[in-house]
Amino acid sequence: MRFVKSLGTIVSILALVSAHPTEHADTIDLNTDFSLVDLVKGKEIPSTWTLGDSSVLEEGRIRLTPDQKSKGSLWGKNTYQLKDSFSLEWTFRSVNYDGVSKGGLSFWFLSSSDSKLPLEKSFYNGPSKFDGLQLLVDNNGPLGPTLRAQFNDGVQTFTDDNVYDNTFASCLLGYQDSSVPLTVRLTYDRNYNNFLKVQIDNRVCFQTRKAKLPAGNYFVGATADNSDTDESFEILKVQMYDAATEVSLIPNVNPQPQPKVLTKIIDEATGETSLLEKDVYDAQHDKVSNFEIYKKLDKVEGKILANDIHSLKVQLEEISKSQAETIKLVAQLSQALQNVGTQSAPTKDEDNKDYKNFFAVNEKLEKMLEEAKKLRESSSHSGYAGPHVDEIAKKLAIWIVPLIIIMLIMAYYTFRIRQEIVKTKLL
């Protein structure tokens, strides 16, 4: 029964590892001295690596914390010489526990200029004072299970309490009690403007160009501490490349979820409450931060590099359709103007004649109004109390006023149309 169970575990691990293939450029060779790719086939780890504390090679994977309240480590015996760039991948998983824990798993890339193996073991079974980079996977921070990145220059002492205050980048990571492994890829390229990037299963956790790793020798390793739980941190594969791999340069279009916080807002007038979701990096600011701007620009850059410009293409097609319709309408208007232009254009004398006719109509209307006024006055002075004069005046006003307005409008538009025709023919 024990043999059957072990065989089943090995087969499941093989299936899990093969389910997460990593594609690389054919021109980049695997650095075998700092890689562990055939753990299932071997009974011992290669001579270039060393296990520490409770770590064991068991059923095709390295169990760093096989028991409750255990610690473990995996370090490369030789130092890795960094020249310009590299890509380092860790395939791992956490089983047997899910929840808050003071323990965690750390991946290290540390300068060896003033240190030698074995290193200090006070900080997640690794050094609390280190010169280099730490990637910490844990579930004890204020934002739940995350992957966090910390730089140190060997001066500051890190502890379980202050590590979260010194994080320069992070992303959410649900890793606990899952039989499906995760692959964390660390990439650095000095020639690409000090490009530093961390991906999880090809999804971007963070990237920056503000970090610089000096050329020199570095320790590569992983340490773990499960505190007082049964959490088992396991390493299934390690792959090191001496250059930035093709898959590591995938644009940032499919990122890992970033930490979010909710701000509670209370309406002073109604007392109603609502929750506003904001990025953790921008939680203390009401205005748009530089981080928000950079994030949006980075997203746009990623879409352009990945040819993900469907929305832009749709907008351009709509603009093209609108332009075609506009050209069609302009052509119809131009044809109409040409048809009108075939008629004889009015001369200057005719325009003056239209003005004279317009003023003549106006003078006649004024005379009619004056005569009506005189009739009303004569009727009032003569003492004849007949309503017929006022009734006639009212009826005249009802018919004359609209007539005046209509004639004025027609005269105005007739003049404007003739002027436009003259301009069109001159052009």
C-alpha positions as CSV (number, residue, x, y, z in Angstrom):
1,M,0.0,0.0,0.0
2,R,2.8,2.4,0.8
3,F,4.4,1.7,-2.6
4,V,1.2,2.3,-4.4
5,K,0.6,5.6,-2.6
6,S,4.1,6.8,-3.3
7,L,3.8,5.8,-7.0
8,G,0.5,7.8,-7.2
9,T,2.1,10.8,-5.6
10,I,5.0,10.7,-8.1
11,V,2.5,10.4,-11.1
12,S,0.5,13.4,-9.8
13,I,3.6,15.5,-9.4
14,L,4.7,14.7,-12.9
15,A,1.3,15.7,-14.2
16,L,1.2,18.9,-12.3
17,V,4.7,20.0,-13.5
18,S,3.9,19.1,-17.1
19,A,0.6,21.0,-16.8
20,H,2.6,24.2,-16.3
21,P,5.1,24.2,-19.3
22,T,7.5,27.1,-19.7
23,E,8.4,28.1,-23.2
24,H,11.8,29.7,-23.8
25,A,13.7,31.0,-26.7
26,D,15.7,28.3,-28.3
27,T,18.9,30.3,-28.2
28,I,19.0,30.5,-24.4
29,D,20.5,27.5,-22.7
30,L,19.6,26.3,-19.2
31,N,22.2,26.8,-16.6
32,T,22.4,23.3,-15.2
33,D,24.5,24.2,-12.2
34,F,21.7,26.3,-10.8
35,S,18.7,24.3,-12.0
36,L,16.7,21.4,-10.6
37,V,14.6,19.8,-13.3
38,D,14.7,16.0,-12.8
39,L,13.9,15.7,-9.1
40,V,11.4,12.9,-9.8
41,K,14.1,10.7,-11.4
42,G,16.8,11.1,-8.7
43,K,17.1,9.9,-5.1
44,E,19.5,12.7,-4.2
45,I,19.8,16.3,-5.2
46,P,22.7,17.3,-7.4
47,S,26.1,18.0,-5.8
48,T,25.8,21.7,-6.7
49,W,22.9,22.2,-4.2
50,T,22.7,21.7,-0.4
51,L,19.7,21.1,1.9
52,G,19.5,22.4,5.4
53,D,17.6,21.8,8.6
54,S,14.4,19.6,8.1
55,S,14.5,19.7,4.3
56,V,14.2,16.3,2.5
57,L,13.9,15.1,-1.1
58,E,10.8,13.0,-1.0
59,E,8.7,11.5,-3.9
60,G,10.0,13.9,-6.5
61,R,9.9,17.2,-4.6
62,I,12.0,19.0,-1.9
63,R,9.9,19.4,1.2
64,L,11.4,22.3,3.1
65,T,9.0,22.0,6.0
66,P,7.8,18.4,6.2
67,D,6.6,18.4,9.8
68,Q,4.8,20.7,12.2
69,K,7.0,23.5,13.5
70,S,9.8,22.8,11.1
71,K,12.2,24.9,9.1
72,G,14.1,24.2,5.9
73,S,16.4,25.6,3.3
74,L,17.8,25.0,-0.2
75,W,20.9,26.8,-1.4
76,G,23.2,26.6,-4.4
77,K,26.7,25.7,-3.2
78,N,28.4,27.8,-5.8
79,T,27.8,31.5,-6.3
80,Y,26.1,32.7,-9.5
81,Q,28.0,35.3,-11.5
82,L,25.7,38.0,-12.7
83,K,26.9,39.8,-15.8
84,D,24.0,41.6,-17.5
85,S,20.8,39.6,-17.3
86,F,19.2,36.4,-16.0
87,S,15.8,34.6,-15.5
88,L,15.3,32.5,-12.5
89,E,12.2,30.3,-12.0
90,W,10.9,28.6,-8.9
91,T,8.0,26.1,-9.1
92,F,6.6,25.5,-5.7
93,R,3.4,24.7,-3.7
94,S,2.0,24.9,-0.2
95,V,-0.2,22.0,1.2
96,N,-1.7,20.8,4.5
97,Y,-2.7,24.3,5.8
98,D,-4.8,27.3,4.8
99,G,-5.0,30.4,7.0
100,V,-3.1,33.1,8.7
101,S,0.4,32.0,9.8
102,K,3.6,33.6,11.0
103,G,5.5,31.3,8.7
104,G,6.4,31.8,5.1
105,L,8.6,30.9,2.1
106,S,11.4,33.1,0.9
107,F,13.3,33.1,-2.4
108,W,16.7,34.8,-2.2
109,F,19.1,36.4,-4.6
110,L,21.9,37.7,-2.3
111,S,25.3,39.2,-2.8
112,S,28.1,37.0,-1.7
113,S,30.7,39.8,-1.3
114,D,30.8,39.7,2.5
115,S,29.0,36.4,3.3
116,K,29.5,32.7,3.1
117,L,27.3,29.6,3.5
118,P,25.6,28.8,5.8
119,L,23.9,32.1,6.2
120,E,22.0,33.5,9.2
121,K,18.7,31.8,10.0
122,S,16.6,34.3,12.0
123,F,14.3,35.7,9.3
124,Y,12.0,33.0,7.7
125,N,15.0,30.7,8.3
126,G,17.1,33.1,6.3
127,P,19.3,36.2,7.0
128,S,17.7,39.2,8.7
129,K,20.6,41.4,7.4
130,F,21.1,40.7,3.7
131,D,22.5,42.5,0.7
132,G,20.2,41.7,-2.2
133,L,16.6,40.8,-3.0
134,Q,14.1,38.7,-1.1
135,L,10.7,37.5,-2.5
136,L,8.5,36.6,0.4
137,V,5.4,34.4,0.1
138,D,3.3,34.5,3.3
139,N,-0.2,35.0,4.8
140,N,0.5,37.2,7.8
141,G,0.4,40.7,6.3
142,P,-2.4,43.3,6.4
143,L,-3.6,42.3,2.9
144,G,-3.7,38.5,3.3
145,P,-1.7,36.0,1.2
146,T,0.7,37.9,-1.0
147,L,4.1,37.8,-2.7
148,R,6.3,40.7,-1.5
149,A,9.6,42.0,-2.7
150,Q,12.2,43.6,-0.4
151,F,15.6,45.1,-1.1
152,N,18.3,45.5,1.6
153,D,21.8,46.8,1.5
154,G,23.0,44.7,4.5
155,V,22.5,47.5,7.0
156,Q,18.9,47.3,8.1
157,T,17.7,44.3,10.2
158,F,14.4,42.9,9.0
159,T,11.9,41.2,11.3
160,D,8.5,39.7,10.9
161,D,7.0,43.0,12.1
162,N,8.8,45.5,9.9
163,V,9.1,43.6,6.7
164,Y,5.7,44.8,5.4
165,D,6.8,48.4,5.9
166,N,9.9,47.8,3.7
167,T,8.1,46.2,0.8
168,F,8.6,48.0,-2.5
169,A,6.2,45.9,-4.6
170,S,3.7,43.1,-4.1
171,C,0.7,41.3,-5.5
172,L,-2.1,39.1,-4.2
173,L,-1.3,35.4,-4.4
174,G,-3.6,32.6,-3.3
175,Y,-1.1,29.8,-2.8
176,Q,-2.1,27.8,0.4
177,D,-3.4,24.3,0.5
178,S,-3.3,23.8,-3.3
179,S,-2.0,20.7,-5.1
180,V,-1.5,22.8,-8.2
181,P,2.0,24.3,-8.2
182,L,2.9,27.9,-9.0
183,T,5.9,29.2,-10.9
184,V,7.5,32.5,-9.8
185,R,9.9,33.9,-12.4
186,L,12.4,36.6,-11.5
187,T,13.9,38.4,-14.5
188,Y,16.6,41.1,-14.6
189,D,18.2,42.8,-17.7
190,R,20.7,45.5,-17.2
191,N,20.8,46.3,-20.9
192,Y,17.1,46.9,-20.9
193,N,17.4,50.0,-18.7
194,N,17.7,47.8,-15.5
195,F,14.5,46.0,-16.2
196,L,13.4,44.0,-13.1
197,K,10.2,41.9,-13.4
198,V,8.4,39.2,-11.4
199,Q,5.8,36.9,-12.9
200,I,3.6,34.2,-11.5
201,D,2.5,31.6,-14.1
202,N,3.3,34.2,-16.8
203,R,1.1,36.8,-15.1
204,V,2.9,40.0,-14.1
205,C,3.2,40.6,-10.4
206,F,5.3,43.8,-10.7
207,Q,8.0,45.3,-12.8
208,T,10.3,48.3,-12.4
209,R,13.3,50.0,-13.9
210,K,14.3,51.8,-10.7
211,A,16.2,48.8,-9.3
212,K,19.8,48.0,-10.1
213,L,21.6,44.8,-9.4
214,P,25.4,45.3,-9.5
215,A,27.5,42.8,-11.4
216,G,29.1,40.2,-9.2
217,N,28.5,36.9,-7.4
218,Y,25.2,36.0,-5.8
219,F,23.8,33.3,-3.6
220,V,20.6,31.6,-5.0
221,G,18.3,29.8,-2.6
222,A,15.0,29.3,-0.8
223,T,14.1,29.1,2.9
224,A,10.9,28.3,4.7
225,D,9.4,28.3,8.2
226,N,5.9,27.0,8.9
227,S,5.8,28.5,12.4
228,D,3.5,26.3,14.5
229,T,1.4,24.9,11.7
230,D,1.5,21.8,9.5
231,E,2.0,23.8,6.3
232,S,4.4,22.0,3.9
233,F,6.4,24.3,1.5
234,E,7.6,22.2,-1.4
235,I,10.0,23.0,-4.3
236,L,9.3,21.0,-7.5
237,K,11.6,22.6,-10.0
238,V,14.3,25.3,-10.4
239,Q,15.4,26.8,-13.7
240,M,18.1,29.3,-14.2
241,Y,18.9,31.1,-17.6
242,D,21.8,33.4,-18.1
243,A,19.6,35.9,-20.1
244,A,16.1,37.3,-20.1
245,T,14.0,34.6,-21.7
246,E,11.4,35.4,-24.4
247,V,8.4,34.5,-22.2
248,S,9.7,36.8,-19.5
249,L,9.3,39.8,-21.8
250,I,5.6,39.3,-22.3
251,P,3.9,42.7,-22.1
252,N,2.0,43.7,-18.9
253,V,-1.5,42.9,-20.2
254,N,-2.5,40.1,-17.9
255,P,-1.3,41.2,-14.4
256,Q,-1.8,39.5,-11.0
257,P,-4.4,41.1,-8.9
258,Q,-3.1,44.0,-6.8
259,P,-4.0,44.7,-3.2
260,K,-7.2,46.7,-2.7
261,V,-8.6,48.5,0.3
262,L,-12.1,49.8,0.9
263,T,-12.8,53.3,2.1
264,K,-16.0,53.8,4.1
265,I,-17.8,57.0,3.1
266,I,-20.7,58.4,5.2
267,D,-23.1,60.9,3.7
268,E,-23.5,63.8,6.3
269,A,-26.9,64.7,5.0
270,T,-28.6,61.3,4.8
271,G,-26.3,59.2,7.0
272,E,-26.0,56.5,4.3
273,T,-22.8,54.6,4.0
274,S,-21.0,53.4,0.9
275,L,-17.7,51.6,0.2
276,L,-15.2,53.0,-2.2
277,E,-12.6,50.6,-3.6
278,K,-9.1,52.2,-4.0
279,D,-5.6,50.9,-4.7
280,V,-3.6,50.4,-1.5
281,Y,-0.9,52.6,-2.9
282,D,-3.4,55.4,-3.3
283,A,-5.6,54.8,-0.3
284,Q,-4.4,57.9,1.5
285,H,-4.9,60.3,-1.3
286,D,-8.1,61.7,-2.9
287,K,-6.3,63.0,-6.0
288,V,-4.9,60.9,-8.8
289,S,-1.4,59.8,-7.9
290,N,1.7,59.3,-10.0
291,F,1.3,55.5,-9.4
292,E,-2.2,55.6,-11.0
293,I,-0.9,57.5,-14.0
294,Y,2.1,55.1,-14.5
295,K,-0.2,52.1,-14.1
296,K,-2.6,53.4,-16.8
297,L,0.3,54.3,-19.2
298,D,1.8,50.8,-18.5
299,K,-1.5,49.2,-19.4
300,V,-1.8,51.2,-22.6
301,E,1.8,50.3,-23.5
302,G,1.1,46.7,-22.9
303,K,-2.0,46.7,-25.1
304,I,-0.1,48.4,-28.0
305,L,2.8,45.9,-27.7
306,A,0.5,43.0,-27.7
307,N,-1.5,44.4,-30.6
308,D,-4.6,44.6,-28.4
309,I,-6.0,47.7,-30.0
310,H,-9.5,46.4,-30.9
311,S,-11.2,49.4,-29.2
312,L,-9.0,51.8,-31.1
313,K,-9.7,50.0,-34.4
314,V,-13.5,50.3,-33.8
315,Q,-13.2,54.0,-33.1
316,L,-11.2,54.5,-36.3
317,E,-13.8,52.6,-38.3
318,E,-16.6,54.8,-36.9
319,I,-14.6,57.9,-37.8
320,S,-14.1,56.6,-41.3
321,K,-17.8,55.9,-41.7
322,S,-18.7,59.4,-40.4
323,Q,-16.1,60.9,-42.8
324,A,-17.6,59.0,-45.8
325,E,-21.1,60.2,-44.9
326,T,-19.8,63.8,-44.6
327,I,-18.1,63.6,-48.0
328,K,-21.4,62.3,-49.5
329,L,-23.4,65.2,-48.0
330,V,-20.9,67.7,-49.2
331,A,-21.0,66.3,-52.7
332,Q,-24.8,66.5,-52.7
333,L,-24.7,70.1,-51.5
334,S,-22.0,71.0,-54.1
335,Q,-24.2,69.5,-56.9
336,A,-27.2,71.5,-55.6
337,L,-25.3,74.7,-55.7
338,Q,-24.1,74.0,-59.2
339,N,-27.6,73.5,-60.3
340,V,-28.7,76.8,-58.8
341,G,-25.6,78.5,-60.2
342,T,-26.7,77.7,-63.8
343,Q,-29.4,80.3,-63.4
344,S,-28.6,83.9,-64.0
345,A,-26.9,85.5,-61.1
346,P,-28.4,88.7,-59.8
347,T,-26.6,91.9,-60.6
348,K,-25.8,94.7,-58.2
349,D,-28.7,96.7,-59.6
350,E,-31.1,93.8,-58.9
351,D,-29.8,93.6,-55.3
352,N,-30.4,97.3,-54.9
353,K,-33.9,96.9,-56.4
354,D,-34.6,94.2,-53.8
355,Y,-33.6,96.6,-51.1
356,K,-35.9,99.3,-52.5
357,N,-38.8,97.0,-52.8
358,F,-38.2,95.9,-49.2
359,F,-38.2,99.6,-48.0
360,A,-41.2,100.4,-50.2
361,V,-43.3,97.7,-48.5
362,N,-42.2,98.9,-45.1
363,E,-43.2,102.5,-46.0
364,K,-46.7,101.3,-47.2
365,L,-47.3,99.5,-44.0
366,E,-46.3,102.5,-42.0
367,K,-48.7,104.7,-43.9
368,M,-51.6,102.2,-43.3
369,L,-50.9,102.2,-39.6
370,E,-50.8,106.0,-39.5
371,E,-54.2,106.2,-41.3
372,A,-55.7,103.7,-38.9
373,K,-54.4,105.9,-36.0
374,K,-55.9,109.0,-37.5
375,L,-59.3,107.3,-37.9
376,R,-59.3,106.3,-34.3
377,E,-58.4,109.9,-33.2
378,S,-61.0,111.5,-35.4
379,S,-63.6,109.1,-34.2
380,S,-62.8,109.9,-30.6
381,H,-62.9,113.7,-31.2
382,S,-66.2,113.6,-33.2
383,G,-68.0,112.1,-30.2
384,Y,-69.4,109.3,-32.2
385,A,-69.4,106.2,-30.0
386,G,-69.3,103.6,-32.7
387,P,-67.2,100.5,-32.1
388,H,-66.8,99.9,-35.9
389,V,-63.5,101.8,-36.2
390,D,-61.7,100.0,-33.4
391,E,-63.0,96.6,-34.6
392,I,-61.7,97.4,-38.1
393,A,-58.3,98.5,-36.6
394,K,-58.0,95.3,-34.6
395,K,-58.9,93.1,-37.6
396,L,-56.3,94.9,-39.7
397,A,-53.7,94.5,-37.0
398,I,-54.4,90.7,-36.7
399,W,-53.9,90.3,-40.5
400,I,-51.2,92.9,-41.1
401,V,-48.7,92.1,-38.3
402,P,-48.2,88.4,-39.4
403,L,-48.0,89.6,-43.0
404,I,-45.3,92.0,-42.1
405,I,-43.2,89.4,-40.3
406,I,-43.6,86.9,-43.1
407,M,-42.6,89.4,-45.8
408,L,-39.6,90.6,-43.7
409,I,-38.4,87.0,-43.3
410,M,-38.9,86.2,-47.0
411,A,-37.1,89.4,-48.1
412,Y,-34.1,88.6,-45.8
413,Y,-33.6,85.0,-46.9
414,T,-34.1,86.0,-50.5
415,F,-31.3,88.5,-50.2
416,R,-29.0,86.0,-48.4
417,I,-29.5,83.2,-50.9
418,R,-28.7,85.5,-53.8
419,Q,-25.5,86.7,-52.0
420,E,-24.4,83.1,-51.4
421,I,-25.0,82.2,-55.1
422,V,-22.9,85.2,-56.1
423,K,-20.0,84.1,-53.8
424,T,-20.2,80.5,-55.1
425,K,-19.9,81.5,-58.7
426,L,-17.0,83.9,-57.9
427,L,-15.2,81.0,-56.2
